[in-house]
Amino acid sequence: MAKGRKKPSLTGAVSAELRKDFNLSNFKAKKLLNSNVKHKEQTWIPLSPAFQEITSIPGIPMGHITLLRGHSDTGKTTALIEAAVASQKMGVLPVFIITEMKWNWDHAIQMGFKVEEEVDKETGEITNYDGFFLYADRGNLNSIEDVAAFINDLLDEQNRGNLPYDLLFLWDSIGSIPCDMSLKSKNNNNEWNAGAMSTQFGNNVNQKVLLSRKESSPYTNTLVCINKVWTQKATSPMGQPKLMNKGGMSMWFDSTFVITFGNIMNSGTSKIKAIKDGKQVEFAKRANLQIDKNHINGITTRGRIIMTPHGFIADDDKAVKHYKNDHSSEWVAILGGMDFEIVEENDQMEETNPFAQEPD
């Protein structure tokens, strides 16, 4: 034998002999590992052209978990409603999970969401809304566990053939509702809440949503969550404050797409108003927008966008002028005429108090 050449071992020879008659396909079938592993082609629930232009992203990725996070009144709900409006047009069933109880049907309708009004024949008053959507709120969802059970139940009904639609779950919002243990103890414990989010969503609901991307799944389900935030103090003299998610980080880890609205320390918005003779109408807000996490195509972008009661528009004078011309007649009753002035009021100095740990 040539010098330096390693002599084949007995165990190696035995392994090679066994491999001659081994059939990997038969082994996969025996272990039920021969299912389709291919994912469907990526599809999107489109958001407004202004959002697409700024982010270079079509909208909300179907079959994934998307977080819309940021301080109050920065554009998160506008993005959520835009997704709901688009999903209706696509035949994807929007499922509203409203636990913060700031939901406004008039706003959703103004943005183009389609509802059927149920009207009292005697009084003419609108008593309810119906249509191509599902809706649940704090009337029957009082804990994190309730929200998870609600989603799981709808997914089970879908699997049984009783709900034959792709589903778009829209939760407003994470951080607005405690877990069962916090409720029973009457102590809103942030660690318990984070643990419940990890157990109920990280180890359960989220995985079911993500599995719907496989070609073997007859439906594609999507979860979009507004996530309340808080600002963590800098941990060192040279450190920087951090924007943290309420309810823990399990949803961040499972999300494939995260959009942050506003700044770390404040909302990062400025109000755009029409003013005449001391009267004013706030008709838009300019806000910062950033794609913080994107495991779909890797694109991360940052820019500014303008949110209006009718949806997002581009952050430029031409778009503002066009919007003003389209809707200024609606402001006449308040301002008393069309000869009003457009002004911008900066809110960015309204800072949030940073905390050492998540506030209750």
N, C-alpha and C positions, 0 to 999 in steps of 0.2 A: 504493500500500500504506500502511496506517495506520502512523503513527509508532510505533516501538518493537516492531512485530510482526516476528518473526524469519522470514526467508525459508527454506522447506524446502530442505534440502541434497540434493544429487544422490544421495549414499549412503543417506540416509534414505528417499528415494523408491524406490530400488532394493530396499531391505530390505522396505519395505511391499509392494511388488509381489510379491516372493518369498513372503511370508507368505500371500498370497491363495490359493496353490495348495498350501501346505504342510499335511501331515496329521501331527500329533504322534503319534497312535496308531500310524500305520504306521511312524514312526521308532522308537518304543519297541519294536515287534515286531521290526523289523530288527536292533536292538541287543540283543534279548532282555531288555528292560527292562519288559516288560509282565506280569511275574509278580505274584502277589498280595502286596501290601505290608501288608495288614491283620494286626494281631496278634489272637490269641485273647483271649477274655474272661479276666481274671485269676482264677486259682484258687489255693487255698492248701492246704498240708498242715497241719492244725490241731495246735497245741500245747495244753497243759493249760488249763483254765478260769482257773487262777491267773495264768498268763502272759498270757492274753488280757485279763483284767481290769486288770492292771497296765500293760500296754503299749498297749491299745486296738488291737492287731494280732491277726489270726486265727492267725498262726503263720508258716510258711515259705512264701514266694511261689514258686509253680511256674514253671519256665522262666527262673529267675534264679539268680544266684550270691549266697549268703549267707555271711557270715563270723561266726563265734562266737569272740570273742577275749577274753583276760583272763589273769590270773595263775592259777597252779595251784589246782585244787579250788574253783572259784567257781561252777560250774553249767553249764559248756559241754557236758560229756558228757551231763548230764541232758537238756539241750535236744536234743542230737543223737539220743539214744535215743528221746525222745518223738516226734521226727519219724519215726524208723524204725518205731515201733509204729503210728503213724497211717497211714504209707504202706502198710504191709501190709494194713490194713483197707480202704484205697482201691483196692487192686490195683496200686499203683505199686511196682515192684521196687526194694527197698533194696540198694545196692551198697556194702559196707563196704570202705574202704581204710584199713587200720590200720598206720601206720608208726611210731607211738610205742610200741607194744607194751605198753600198760597196759590193754588191752581185757579186760573181765570178762564172760563169757557169763552167769554167774549173776546179775549186776546187770541185764543186758538182759532176761533172762527174768523177773526179779522185777518189772520195770517193765511187763511185758505183751508182750514180743516173743515171737512164736511160733516154736518150733523143733521139729524131729522128732529125738528122741534115737536114736542108733545105739548099741545095747547089746551087749557081748560075752556070748554065750549061756552060756559056761562060768563067767565071773567075776561077771557081772551089772553090770560097770562100764560107764559111759558112755564110749564111745570117740570119738564124733564128734557133731556137730550138722548137720542138714540142714534144708531147708525152703524157703520162698519168700523167698530172699535170695541174694546173691552175696557172697563174702568173699575178700579178698586181704590179705596182710601182708608183713612183711619176709622171709618165706620166698622170695618171688619179686619183691618190689618193694624195690630197694635204692638207688634214686636218684630225683630229681625227674623225669628223663627216663623212667624205668620207670613211674612213676605216670601221666604223660601218655600214654604208649604204651598202657597198660592201658585207660584211659578211651577213647582213640581207637579201640581195637580193638572195644570193646563198642558204641560208636556206629556203627562200620562194620557190625558184625553186625546191629544194629538196622535199618540202612538196607537190608541185604540180605534182611530178613524173617526172620532167624534168631533174633531176640530181640524178640518182639512185645509189648513192654511200655513204658510210660513208665518212665524210670529216675531214681532218686534216689541220686546219688553222695554218700557220707558219708566225708570224709577227716579222719582224726585222726592226725597233724596237720601243717599247714604249719610248717616250722621244725624238724621232727624228723628230716629226711632231707636229705643233701647232693646236689649235682649230680654228674654223671659225672666232670667235671674234678677236683672236690674229692676224689672217691674214688680216682681214678688217681694223683693227686699225694700222697695221704695227708695233705692239708692242707685242713681245712674252711674254705675261703675264702668269707666272707660275700658279697663282691661277685660272685664266680662263681655262688654259689647264687641270688642275687637276679637275675642275668642269665638264668639257666636258667629261673627262674619266669616272667620276662617273655617269654622266647622260647617256652617250651613251653605256657604257659597264657595269658598276655596276648595273644599273637599267634596262638593255635591253639585249645586246648581251650575256653577261655572263650567265644570267638566262636561255636563250634558249639553250645554250651549255649544261648546267648542267641538264636540263630537258630531254635531249636525253638519259640519263642513265636509264630512266624508261622503264620497259618491254613493255609498251604500245607504245613506240616510235619505228618506223620501222628502224631507223638509229641511229648510235652512233657517235656523233661529238666531236671533241677535239680541244682545242685552246692552242697553245704553243707560248709564247711571250718572246723574248729577251727584257729585261728591262735595259735601261741605268741607271747608278747610279751616286751618288755624295756623298761626305763625309761631314757629319755635324760636326762642331766643338764641343768639349766638352762644356757642359753648366755650369760646375762648375770646380773649381781647381782640385778636386779629380775625376771628371768624365772622361768618355772615349768617343772618337769620334764614330759616328755611320754611318753605310752604309745605305744610303737612296735611295729610288727609284725615278727616274725622272717621272713626270706625276702624282704625288700623290700616295696615298696608296690604292685606290679602288681596283686595280688589285691584290694587296697583300691580301686584305681581302677576295676576291672572289676565289683566287687560293686555290686549295687543295694540291698543290705540288710546292715547291720552292727549286731550286738548286742555290746555290751561288758559283761562281768561283772566285778564287783569295782571296786577303786580304781586310781589311777595308781601310787601308791607301794607298795601292799600289796593283799592279797586282799580286804580290806573285808568279811570274813565274821565271824560269831560262831557258836560251836557251841552247840547246844541238846542237853542231856544229861539222862538219867534216872539218879539216883544213890541208892544204898542201901548202908549199912554199908561205905563205902569202895569199893564196886564201881560201875562206871558204864557206860552205853551211850550213845554219841553217835548220836542218831536223826535229827538234822536240822541244817542250817546256814542261817543267815540271810545273804543276800548282796545287794549292790547290783546293779542292772540298768539298762542304758540303751540306747535305740535311737539310735545315733550317726549312722546314714546310712539314709535311706529314700527311694529314688527311685520307689517304687510309688505311695504316696498322700501322701507328705510328712510323715506323723505322726512326730514324735520325742518320746519320753517317757522319764521317769526314775522309778525306784521301787525298792522292796525286795521280795524274794521269798524263800520258804523252800524249799530243796531237801531232799528225803528220798530214801531208797533206792528209793521207789516213784514218784518224780516230784516236780514242783513243787506246793506248796500256797500259799495266800494268807498274807500276813504279818499275821495277826491271831490273837488269843487263841482265838477260836472254832474256827478251822481247826486250830490246834495241838492243842487239846483233843480235837477230833474224830479227828485222826490218832492221838493217844495212845490213845484208847479203842479204835480199830480194831486197833492193832498192839501194845499193851503186853503182851498175852499171850505174844508172841514173845520178850520180854525176861526173863520169869520165870526161865528156866533159868540166866541169867547173874546176875540180881540176887537170886534166892531169895525173891521175893515181890512183891506188887503195891503195897505201901505205900512207894513210892519218891518222891523229890523231883525236880522239874523245875528245872534251873538253866541259865543261859546264860553262856557263857564268851567274852569278847571277844578276837578274834585281830587286830584292826585295827592294833595297834602293831607287829606283825611286819613291818617295812618291808623293801622290796627295795632292794638297792644300786643306785643309778643309775650308768649307764655313759656315757662320752663317745661311743662307737660300739657297734654291735651286738656283743655278746659271742659267742665261739665256742660 
